[in-house]
Amino acid sequence: MNKEAPTALILGGTGRTGSLLTGPLARRGITPRTAARRGADVRFDWDDPATHPDALAGVDRLYLVTPVMRLRYADQVADFLDLAETSGVRHVTFLSTYNADQAPAGIDIAAIEADLASRRSMTHSVLRPAWVMQNFADDHLPVIDGVITAPSNGGREAFVDANDIAAVAAQTLLDPEAHAGATYSLTGPQDLTFREVADTLASVSGRPVFYNDIDQEAWINGALAAGVPADYAVMLRWLTGAIITGNGATPTGDIEKVTGRPATTFREFAERNARAWTLEAS
């Protein structure tokens, strides 16, 4: 009699990393179940607890992505993890944030890590990625009229490819025992300035790309004017402030440690996605 394949629930299943997990898991004998408010295998809404039991049915491992564009969600996540425990989940891989232990008071990211560490009926792994390279290819840090605009004061960041984050996540979900209690700081192999990023994008696209080192508060105010929730300014100030003060991500080697292959360089990422910037400029 064949044993039923383990099932992994992937929150944020249509997002940057969650959408990249299904293939690697399925190829290695894990049944992936994507969850999101729309477009996934099952409907999941953090603000609608009625969607949670069905999403968790038959699941024994979980890729945890917390509510987006929010600062306070620890109670919501704790209730969900309580349900996950009683439903039979025995491992959680949590998508955290680089230097989560240094997050300002009022941001719940460290509280989720502490909550997971306190639970005894499930193991956990924590992924702390640096700024994601895909920011430059979508609407987070877009090239507009040949210019990247963001505050940095010349600081550096070891930008990481979302594909590498997903590759590490897959390993932790495939072999939870081997990664139980682990915290991985996920970075690219180089720390770069935004100006160096702009130069790389110009090189691969064949078009001029410049960097505008804008004042931090002016940039945050622009984000709020564009629709970012007002209280999220705290998060934006922390994330950009880390780079400005020289506390941005530095290469760690954790991606190679877990996957056995080097992390993607920014140039490799840019060459793979060159069409994003050639189309923008045309």
C-alpha positions as CSV (number, residue, x, y, z in Angstrom):
1,M,0.0,0.0,0.0
2,N,1.5,3.3,-1.1
3,K,2.0,5.9,1.7
4,E,0.3,9.2,0.9
5,A,2.7,12.0,-0.1
6,P,3.2,14.7,2.5
7,T,1.5,18.0,1.8
8,A,3.0,21.4,2.2
9,L,0.7,24.5,2.5
10,I,2.3,27.5,0.8
11,L,1.0,30.8,2.0
12,G,1.5,33.6,-0.4
13,G,1.3,30.9,-3.0
14,T,1.0,33.4,-5.9
15,G,3.7,35.6,-4.6
16,R,7.4,36.0,-5.4
17,T,8.7,33.0,-3.5
18,G,5.6,30.9,-2.9
19,S,4.9,30.6,-6.7
20,L,8.4,29.2,-7.2
21,L,8.1,26.4,-4.6
22,T,5.5,24.2,-6.2
23,G,7.8,22.7,-8.9
24,P,10.7,21.8,-6.6
25,L,8.4,20.2,-4.0
26,A,6.3,18.2,-6.4
27,R,9.4,16.9,-8.2
28,R,10.7,15.5,-4.8
29,G,7.4,13.8,-3.7
30,I,5.8,16.6,-1.7
31,T,2.3,17.7,-2.6
32,P,2.3,21.5,-2.8
33,R,-0.9,23.4,-1.9
34,T,-0.8,27.1,-2.8
35,A,-2.9,29.5,-0.7
36,A,-3.9,33.1,-1.4
37,R,-6.9,35.3,-1.6
38,R,-7.3,34.5,-5.3
39,G,-5.6,32.5,-8.0
40,A,-4.2,29.7,-5.8
41,D,-5.2,26.1,-5.1
42,V,-7.2,27.2,-2.0
43,R,-8.5,30.5,-0.9
44,F,-6.8,31.9,2.2
45,D,-7.4,35.3,3.8
46,W,-5.7,36.3,7.0
47,D,-8.7,38.4,7.9
48,D,-11.2,35.6,7.2
49,P,-10.4,32.7,9.7
50,A,-13.2,30.6,8.1
51,T,-10.7,30.0,5.2
52,H,-8.0,28.6,7.5
53,P,-9.3,25.1,8.4
54,D,-9.8,24.0,4.8
55,A,-6.4,25.3,3.8
56,L,-4.7,23.3,6.6
57,A,-6.6,20.0,6.0
58,G,-4.2,17.2,5.6
59,V,-1.1,19.5,5.8
60,D,2.0,18.4,7.7
61,R,4.4,21.3,6.7
62,L,3.8,25.0,6.1
63,Y,5.5,27.9,4.4
64,L,4.5,30.8,6.5
65,V,4.2,34.3,4.9
66,T,2.7,36.9,7.2
67,P,0.1,39.6,6.2
68,V,1.7,42.1,3.9
69,M,1.8,45.9,4.4
70,R,1.2,45.5,8.1
71,L,3.2,45.9,11.3
72,R,1.0,44.2,13.9
73,Y,-0.1,40.7,13.2
74,A,1.4,38.5,15.9
75,D,-2.0,37.6,17.5
76,Q,-3.5,36.6,14.1
77,V,-0.5,34.4,13.3
78,A,-0.4,32.9,16.8
79,D,-4.1,31.8,16.4
80,F,-3.4,30.4,13.0
81,L,-0.3,28.5,14.3
82,D,-2.5,27.1,17.1
83,L,-4.9,25.8,14.5
84,A,-2.0,24.4,12.4
85,E,-0.7,22.5,15.4
86,T,-4.0,20.9,16.1
87,S,-4.5,20.1,12.4
88,G,-1.3,18.1,12.2
89,V,1.4,20.6,10.9
90,R,4.8,19.5,12.2
91,H,7.1,21.9,10.5
92,V,7.0,25.6,9.6
93,T,9.4,27.5,7.4
94,F,8.9,31.2,8.1
95,L,9.8,33.9,5.5
96,S,11.2,36.6,7.9
97,T,13.3,39.6,7.1
98,Y,17.1,40.3,7.2
99,N,18.1,41.3,10.8
100,A,14.6,40.6,12.1
101,D,16.0,40.6,15.6
102,Q,16.9,44.3,15.2
103,A,13.4,45.4,14.1
104,P,12.0,48.4,15.9
105,A,9.4,48.0,18.6
106,G,6.0,47.8,17.0
107,I,7.0,45.5,14.1
108,D,5.9,42.0,14.9
109,I,8.4,40.1,12.7
110,A,10.7,39.1,15.7
111,A,7.6,38.1,17.7
112,I,6.7,35.5,15.1
113,E,10.2,34.0,15.3
114,A,9.9,33.9,19.1
115,D,6.5,32.3,18.8
116,L,7.8,29.5,16.6
117,A,10.7,28.9,18.8
118,S,8.4,28.4,21.8
119,R,6.3,25.6,20.2
120,R,7.3,22.1,21.0
121,S,5.0,20.0,18.8
122,M,6.5,21.5,15.5
123,T,9.9,22.2,14.2
124,H,10.7,25.4,12.4
125,S,13.2,27.1,10.1
126,V,13.6,30.9,9.7
127,L,14.6,32.5,6.4
128,R,15.8,36.1,6.7
129,P,16.3,37.4,3.1
130,A,18.0,40.7,2.1
131,W,16.4,43.1,-0.3
132,V,15.1,41.1,-3.2
133,M,16.6,41.6,-6.7
134,Q,13.1,41.4,-8.2
135,N,12.3,44.8,-6.6
136,F,14.1,46.4,-9.6
137,A,12.0,44.4,-12.2
138,D,8.6,45.2,-10.8
139,D,6.8,48.2,-9.2
140,H,8.7,48.2,-5.9
141,L,11.9,50.0,-7.1
142,P,11.1,50.5,-10.8
143,V,13.3,52.1,-13.4
144,I,11.2,55.1,-14.4
145,D,12.4,57.2,-17.3
146,G,15.9,55.7,-16.9
147,V,16.2,56.4,-13.2
148,I,16.1,54.3,-10.0
149,T,15.0,56.5,-7.1
150,A,15.6,55.3,-3.5
151,P,17.4,56.5,-0.4
152,S,20.8,54.9,0.5
153,N,23.4,57.6,1.1
154,G,25.8,55.4,-0.8
155,G,25.2,52.4,1.4
156,R,25.5,48.8,0.3
157,E,23.1,45.8,0.2
158,A,23.6,42.2,-0.8
159,F,20.5,41.9,-2.9
160,V,19.1,38.3,-3.2
161,D,17.3,36.5,-6.0
162,A,13.8,35.3,-5.1
163,N,14.6,32.0,-6.9
164,D,17.4,31.4,-4.4
165,I,15.1,32.2,-1.5
166,A,12.6,29.6,-2.9
167,A,15.4,27.1,-3.4
168,V,16.4,27.3,0.3
169,A,12.7,27.2,1.4
170,A,12.2,24.1,-0.7
171,Q,15.1,22.3,1.1
172,T,13.8,23.1,4.5
173,L,10.3,21.8,3.6
174,L,11.7,18.7,1.9
175,D,13.9,17.8,4.9
176,P,12.6,19.5,8.0
177,E,14.6,17.5,10.4
178,A,17.9,18.6,8.8
179,H,16.9,22.3,9.1
180,A,15.0,22.2,12.4
181,G,15.8,25.3,14.5
182,A,18.0,26.9,11.7
183,T,18.0,30.6,10.9
184,Y,19.4,31.4,7.4
185,S,20.3,34.9,6.4
186,L,19.8,34.8,2.6
187,T,21.9,37.2,0.5
188,G,23.5,37.5,-2.9
189,P,27.2,36.9,-3.2
190,Q,28.1,40.7,-3.5
191,D,27.1,43.8,-1.6
192,L,26.3,46.5,-4.1
193,T,25.4,50.2,-4.1
194,F,22.3,51.4,-5.9
195,R,24.6,53.1,-8.3
196,E,26.3,49.9,-9.1
197,V,22.9,48.3,-9.6
198,A,22.0,51.1,-12.1
199,D,25.3,50.6,-13.9
200,T,24.5,46.8,-14.3
201,L,21.0,47.4,-15.6
202,A,22.4,49.9,-18.1
203,S,25.0,47.4,-19.2
204,V,22.5,44.5,-19.8
205,S,19.7,46.7,-21.3
206,G,22.0,48.8,-23.5
207,R,20.2,51.9,-22.3
208,P,21.2,54.6,-19.8
209,V,20.1,53.9,-16.2
210,F,20.9,56.4,-13.5
211,Y,20.5,56.4,-9.7
212,N,18.8,59.2,-7.8
213,D,19.8,59.1,-4.1
214,I,16.6,60.8,-2.7
215,D,16.1,62.0,0.8
216,Q,14.7,59.2,3.0
217,E,11.7,61.1,4.3
218,A,10.8,62.4,0.8
219,W,10.9,58.9,-0.5
220,I,8.7,57.6,2.3
221,N,6.2,60.4,1.8
222,G,6.1,59.6,-1.9
223,A,5.3,55.9,-1.0
224,L,2.5,57.0,1.4
225,A,1.1,59.3,-1.3
226,A,1.0,56.3,-3.7
227,G,-1.1,54.3,-1.3
228,V,1.2,52.6,1.2
229,P,-0.6,52.5,4.6
230,A,0.6,55.4,6.8
231,D,1.8,53.2,9.7
232,Y,4.0,51.2,7.3
233,A,6.3,54.2,7.2
234,V,8.0,52.7,10.3
235,M,9.0,49.6,8.2
236,L,10.2,51.6,5.2
237,R,12.2,53.8,7.5
238,W,13.9,50.8,9.1
239,L,14.6,48.9,5.9
240,T,16.1,52.0,4.1
241,G,17.8,53.2,7.3
242,A,19.8,50.0,7.5
243,I,21.4,50.7,4.2
244,I,21.9,54.4,4.9
245,T,23.6,53.7,8.2
246,G,25.9,50.9,6.8
247,N,23.9,48.1,8.4
248,G,22.6,46.7,5.1
249,A,22.9,43.0,4.2
250,T,26.4,41.6,3.7
251,P,27.1,38.3,1.9
252,T,26.6,35.2,4.1
253,G,27.0,32.1,2.0
254,D,23.9,30.5,3.5
255,I,22.3,29.9,0.1
256,E,25.3,27.8,-1.0
257,K,25.4,26.1,2.4
258,V,21.8,24.9,2.0
259,T,21.4,24.3,-1.7
260,G,25.0,23.3,-2.6
261,R,25.2,26.0,-5.4
262,P,26.4,29.6,-5.3
263,A,23.9,32.4,-4.9
264,T,22.9,34.2,-8.0
265,T,24.9,37.3,-8.8
266,F,23.0,40.6,-9.6
267,R,24.4,40.5,-13.1
268,E,23.1,37.0,-13.7
269,F,19.7,38.1,-12.5
270,A,19.8,41.2,-14.7
271,E,20.7,39.3,-17.8
272,R,17.9,36.8,-17.1
273,N,15.4,39.7,-16.8
274,A,16.9,42.2,-19.3
275,R,13.6,42.5,-21.1
276,A,12.0,44.2,-18.1
277,W,14.3,47.3,-18.6
278,T,14.5,47.3,-22.4
279,L,10.7,47.3,-22.5
280,E,10.5,50.1,-19.9
281,A,12.8,52.3,-21.9
282,S,11.2,51.6,-25.3
